[in-house]
Amino acid sequence: MNDVLYSRVYYVLKEAMPQVTAAPEGGKQAIVEKLVEMGKAVKQPEISGNGKSFIGQKLMLEFFAQYNQDVAYEKFEVHISW
């Protein structure tokens, strides 16, 4: 069993999800990153200091609160394992 070292959460517009699901397993993140560039997906904010500051936690909470409830987006998570 592989341990997850890191995970990254994206929210992809439902209309663009077929591109992600059709991609081979190793290429899904590249497709999602391209969708982010095209404005069809958003990725979780990168927080310095591993997100333990008050501002970092607030940014994360706002991000998840906004996109978890938006029916136009679907959650996509990438796990980096070793």
N, CA, C and O of each residue as an XYZ file, in Angstrom:
328
protein
N       0.841     -1.187      0.000
C       0.000      0.000      0.000
C       0.886      1.250      0.000
O       1.834      1.341      0.779
N       0.578      2.197     -0.863
C       1.348      3.436     -0.958
C       0.825      4.471      0.021
O      -0.384      4.633      0.185
N       1.737      5.164      0.663
C       1.363      6.251      1.557
C       1.245      7.528      0.741
O       2.070      7.792     -0.134
N       0.224      8.317      1.029
C       0.029      9.591      0.339
C       0.911     10.626      1.016
O       0.784     10.883      2.213
N       1.799     11.211      0.243
C       2.686     12.248      0.755
C       2.022     13.615      0.690
O       2.232     14.469      1.551
N       1.223     13.799     -0.342
C       0.659     15.126     -0.606
C      -0.571     14.962     -1.468
O      -0.628     14.071     -2.317
N      -1.545     15.806     -1.259
C      -2.690     15.797     -2.165
C      -3.027     17.225     -2.564
O      -2.782     18.176     -1.822
N      -3.585     17.343     -3.733
C      -3.967     18.643     -4.277
C      -5.416     18.530     -4.732
O      -5.788     17.574     -5.412
N      -6.225     19.503     -4.358
C      -7.638     19.493     -4.711
C      -7.883     20.525     -5.806
O      -7.423     21.665     -5.738
N      -8.619     20.083     -6.810
C      -9.058     20.950     -7.901
C     -10.577     20.891     -7.967
O     -11.186     19.902     -7.557
N     -11.179     21.942     -8.479
C     -12.594     21.919     -8.828
C     -12.669     22.204    -10.317
O     -12.206     23.241    -10.792
N     -13.258     21.270    -11.040
C     -13.324     21.328    -12.501
C     -14.778     21.551    -12.907
O     -15.690     20.932    -12.359
N     -14.980     22.453    -13.882
C     -16.335     22.637    -14.403
C     -16.857     21.300    -14.924
O     -16.138     20.569    -15.605
N     -18.088     20.989    -14.606
C     -18.655     19.693    -14.999
C     -18.585     19.473    -16.504
O     -18.422     18.343    -16.963
N     -18.709     20.551    -17.270
C     -18.646     20.421    -18.727
C     -17.266     19.968    -19.212
O     -17.143     19.423    -20.310
N     -16.218     20.193    -18.392
C     -14.856     19.827    -18.785
C     -14.410     18.494    -18.181
O     -13.343     17.997    -18.541
N     -15.179     17.909    -17.289
C     -14.785     16.661    -16.632
C     -14.575     15.493    -17.598
O     -13.713     14.657    -17.330
N     -15.324     15.388    -18.718
C     -15.057     14.282    -19.642
C     -13.608     14.250    -20.153
O     -13.066     13.174    -20.402
N     -12.985     15.416    -20.309
C     -11.587     15.460    -20.729
C     -10.686     14.827    -19.668
O      -9.713     14.146    -19.992
N     -11.023     15.060    -18.401
C     -10.218     14.522    -17.299
C     -10.418     13.016    -17.193
O      -9.446     12.268    -17.085
N     -11.641     12.575    -17.222
C     -11.915     11.147    -17.053
C     -11.400     10.327    -18.242
O     -11.081      9.149    -18.081
N     -11.317     10.929    -19.424
C     -10.830     10.218    -20.605
C      -9.304     10.113    -20.636
O      -8.754      9.292    -21.371
N      -8.629     10.927    -19.854
C      -7.159     10.929    -19.860
C      -6.628      9.688    -19.155
O      -7.260      9.180    -18.230
N      -5.458      9.193    -19.592
C      -4.843      8.065    -18.884
C      -4.497      8.479    -17.451
O      -4.309      9.661    -17.165
N      -4.417      7.500    -16.567
C      -4.216      7.786    -15.132
C      -3.041      8.724    -14.875
O      -3.162      9.634    -14.055
N      -1.935      8.535    -15.532
C      -0.762      9.379    -15.318
C      -0.866     10.769    -15.921
O      -0.029     11.623    -15.630
N      -1.866     11.020    -16.751
C      -1.980     12.303    -17.434
C      -3.100     13.190    -16.951
O      -3.282     14.294    -17.465
N      -3.847     12.734    -15.980
C      -5.004     13.498    -15.510
C      -4.612     14.850    -14.915
O      -5.267     15.858    -15.181
N      -3.542     14.875    -14.109
C      -3.151     16.137    -13.496
C      -2.729     17.154    -14.553
O      -3.041     18.337    -14.419
N      -2.033     16.724    -15.593
C      -1.622     17.643    -16.660
C      -2.845     18.234    -17.355
O      -2.866     19.419    -17.689
N      -3.863     17.402    -17.570
C      -5.101     17.892    -18.200
C      -5.776     18.921    -17.295
O      -6.224     19.970    -17.759
N      -5.844     18.612    -16.001
C      -6.495     19.535    -15.066
C      -5.723     20.854    -14.983
O      -6.331     21.923    -14.932
N      -4.392     20.787    -14.970
C      -3.587     22.018    -14.947
C      -3.855     22.864    -16.195
O      -3.923     24.090    -16.112
N      -4.004     22.215    -17.341
C      -4.327     22.936    -18.577
C      -5.708     23.589    -18.462
O      -5.907     24.716    -18.916
N      -6.661     22.873    -17.853
C      -7.998     23.436    -17.643
C      -7.956     24.639    -16.705
O      -8.728     25.584    -16.871
N      -7.057     24.606    -15.720
C      -6.881     25.764    -14.830
C      -6.434     26.966    -15.654
O      -6.959     28.068    -15.491
N      -5.460     26.750    -16.542
C      -4.967     27.834    -17.409
C      -6.078     28.386    -18.296
O      -6.104     29.579    -18.600
N      -6.998     27.512    -18.711
C      -8.086     27.915    -19.597
C      -9.270     28.507    -18.838
O     -10.235     28.955    -19.458
N      -9.212     28.517    -17.508
C     -10.304     29.059    -16.712
C     -11.455     28.085    -16.521
O     -12.549     28.491    -16.130
N     -11.226     26.814    -16.789
C     -12.279     25.799    -16.644
C     -12.112     24.963    -15.384
O     -12.867     24.018    -15.151
N     -11.122     25.314    -14.574
C     -10.884     24.626    -13.302
C     -10.134     25.585    -12.381
O      -9.502     26.542    -12.830
N     -10.219     25.306    -11.103
C      -9.459     26.063    -10.098
C      -8.759     25.064     -9.199
O      -9.251     23.958     -8.976
N      -7.596     25.468     -8.682
C      -6.909     24.569     -7.762
C      -6.810     25.225     -6.397
O      -6.854     26.447     -6.256
N      -6.677     24.373     -5.409
C      -6.605     24.873     -4.043
C      -5.433     25.825     -3.914
O      -4.392     25.603     -4.533
N      -5.577     26.879     -3.124
C      -4.489     27.847     -2.968
C      -3.244     27.193     -2.378
O      -3.333     26.289     -1.547
N      -2.094     27.663     -2.819
C      -0.844     27.192     -2.239
C      -0.503     28.124     -1.092
O      -0.377     29.336     -1.266
N      -0.360     27.535      0.072
C      -0.117     28.306      1.276
C       1.307     28.042      1.750
O       1.709     26.891      1.921
N       2.066     29.115      1.961
C       3.426     28.939      2.487
C       3.337     28.640      3.978
O       2.332     28.951      4.616
N       4.366     28.048      4.523
C       4.368     27.723      5.941
C       3.385     26.617      6.266
O       2.839     26.580      7.369
N       3.153     25.726      5.335
C       2.244     24.586      5.376
C       0.834     24.905      5.884
O       0.163     24.040      6.447
N       0.391     26.146      5.682
C      -1.001     26.494      5.911
C      -1.430     26.599      7.348
O      -2.625     26.580      7.642
N      -0.477     26.710      8.252
C      -0.845     26.725      9.663
C      -1.135     28.119     10.196
O      -1.573     28.259     11.337
N      -0.903     29.140      9.407
C      -1.191     30.490      9.869
C      -2.693     30.736      9.800
O      -3.417     30.030      9.099
N      -3.140     31.717     10.515
C      -4.557     32.073     10.508
C      -5.011     32.446      9.097
O      -6.073     32.015      8.648
N      -4.209     33.241      8.409
C      -4.571     33.677      7.052
C      -4.619     32.476      6.115
O      -5.521     32.384      5.282
N      -3.660     31.548      6.237
C      -3.654     30.351      5.405
C      -4.891     29.498      5.632
O      -5.493     29.005      4.678
N      -5.268     29.325      6.880
C      -6.462     28.540      7.192
C      -7.711     29.227      6.660
O      -8.616     28.567      6.149
N      -7.763     30.554      6.779
C      -8.919     31.314      6.296
C      -9.054     31.186      4.778
O     -10.158     31.004      4.265
N      -7.930     31.281      4.059
C      -7.961     31.126      2.600
C      -8.485     29.755      2.199
O      -9.302     29.640      1.286
N      -8.018     28.725      2.876
C      -8.457     27.360      2.571
C      -9.951     27.198      2.856
O     -10.681     26.638      2.038
N     -10.397     27.675      3.989
C     -11.818     27.559      4.336
C     -12.695     28.275      3.324
O     -13.735     27.751      2.924
N     -12.288     29.467      2.907
C     -13.057     30.221      1.910
C     -13.086     29.492      0.570
O     -14.126     29.430     -0.087
N     -11.942     28.939      0.168
C     -11.860     28.211     -1.089
C     -12.816     27.021     -1.082
O     -13.626     26.864     -1.995
N     -12.719     26.178     -0.044
C     -13.562     24.991      0.009
C     -15.035     25.343      0.183
O     -15.897     24.679     -0.392
N     -15.335     26.369      0.961
C     -16.730     26.781      1.145
C     -17.335     27.240     -0.181
O     -18.487     26.925     -0.480
N     -16.575     27.969     -0.958
C     -17.082     28.479     -2.239
C     -17.331     27.359     -3.242
O     -18.405     27.292     -3.841
N     -16.349     26.477     -3.430
C     -16.455     25.492     -4.510
C     -17.167     24.203     -4.116
O     -17.706     23.521     -4.989
N     -17.189     23.843     -2.824
C     -17.932     22.652     -2.407
C     -19.420     22.802     -2.685
O     -20.104     21.815     -2.959
N     -19.919     24.012     -2.616
C     -21.349     24.256     -2.781
C     -21.736     24.649     -4.202
O     -22.924     24.757     -4.504
N     -20.776     24.862     -5.062
C     -21.065     25.300     -6.430
C     -21.370     24.075     -7.298
O     -20.495     23.244     -7.540
N     -22.607     23.973     -7.757
C     -23.030     22.794     -8.526
C     -22.429     22.754     -9.930
O     -22.532     21.731    -10.607
N     -21.809     23.833    -10.377
C     -21.196     23.853    -11.700
C     -19.840     23.150    -11.709
O     -19.308     22.833    -12.773
N     -19.281     22.905    -10.515
C     -17.948     22.309    -10.405
C     -18.011     20.925     -9.787
O     -18.903     20.606     -9.001
N     -17.030     20.110    -10.172
C     -16.870     18.783     -9.599
C     -15.475     18.695     -8.987
O     -14.499     19.152     -9.581
N     -15.390     18.115     -7.814
C     -14.113     18.006     -7.095
C     -13.255     16.915     -7.745
O     -13.745     15.837     -8.085
N     -11.965     17.222     -7.908
C     -10.996     16.263     -8.425
C      -9.769     16.360     -7.552
O      -9.246     17.453     -7.339
N      -9.300     15.236     -7.042
C      -8.172     15.236     -6.115
C      -7.025     14.404     -6.679
O      -7.234     13.300     -7.181
N      -5.820     14.944     -6.589
C      -4.617     14.254     -7.029
C      -3.813     13.890     -5.789
O      -3.541     14.739     -4.939
N      -3.434     12.612     -5.696
C      -2.620     12.144     -4.582
C      -1.212     11.837     -5.079
O      -1.030     11.135     -6.074
N      -0.231     12.367     -4.378
C       1.161     12.072     -4.670
C       1.600     11.024     -3.650
O       1.635     11.284     -2.448
N       1.932      9.844     -4.149
C       2.290      8.736     -3.261
C       3.737      8.338     -3.459
O       4.379      8.728     -4.435
N       4.228      7.577     -2.543
C       5.575      7.009     -2.698
C       5.539      5.526     -2.534
O       6.575      4.869     -2.630
